[in-house]
Amino acid sequence: MTFAATSKRVSIYCSFALLTMVGCQGDPAGPGSPGGPAPTAADAKPVTFPQTTETTVADAATPPKAGAAVVKVYEDRMYGKTEVRDDDYLRHADPVSPTGWTPWHHRARPHNWTGPMTYESSVGGSWTAKVVSVDQGNRTVTLQGPSGRSEMFEVGPKVQRLNEVKAGDDLTIAWTATLHGELRAPTPAETADPIKAYGLVDRASSDASPAAASGTALRVVTTVDAVDLTAMTVTLKGPLGNRIDVRAKSPENIRKIRVGDTIVATYSQGVAVSLTKNP
């Protein structure tokens, strides 16, 4: 993980914090490293689906069945938690969505349903440490990073299988941070509650190696306060009057934005920890 990537993540987080006055914490050490934030899924890459207010996107060739029931729930290797109905429609967990899920859609349908104009910036990385020692009584773990530096960490009560962690095991921490914006009118629920936080926690089953993932998402309804075509920036104003500047990526899209437009912005971050048992 490079310092540039870490700095970019901090910049995204701190800028978004200005819209909600939730505060900002520096992260010079990087996620998962001593002094950095808690650990997200090694190998996992963030998947963001086009957002829509529809709960079901019907396929003309295979329309959804009334009263269809969920017959399978599993962890898709690419999309994460997935539910499948008996009419062959499925949906994926999506922390960016206000509902926590993508719309139901036929499995043969690609993920390109019509949605609003969007902007997204993501960063991520991973870090692996060696378990040096574990104090079960005091719930502390001493980890040694790739540089050889060791540091002790307190383990909170949410970690339920600390007794399975032993010296010599490898602990892999992966993380992602994403800022997602949609140029669209807010839903009635978003208008009534313009700042909302979401959270999720998932753990491996008892017959698998200890692993856990957690994530948070903060959704804010913002208003376009200014558009600078020369600098390629858009100034967003949050519900509390705070303002931030976001750099646009597409000259064509920034010309479609007007002062007074509504952009629904969501900042999400996730952390996953997995344990590799070594002999």
Secondary structure, DSSP 8 states (H G I E B T S, - for coil): --HHHHHHHHHHHHHHHHHHT------TT-TTSTTS-----TT---------S-SEE--SSS---TT--EEEEEEETTTEEEEEETTSEEEEB-TTSTTSB--EEETTS-S-----EEEEEEEEEEEEEEEEEEETTTTEEEEE-TTS-EEEEE--TT---GGG--TT-EEEEEEEEEEEEEES---HHHHH-SEEEEEEEEE--TTS--EEEEEEEEEEEEEEEEEETTTTEEEEE-TTS-EEEEE-S-HHHHTT--TT-EEEEEEEEEEEEEEE---
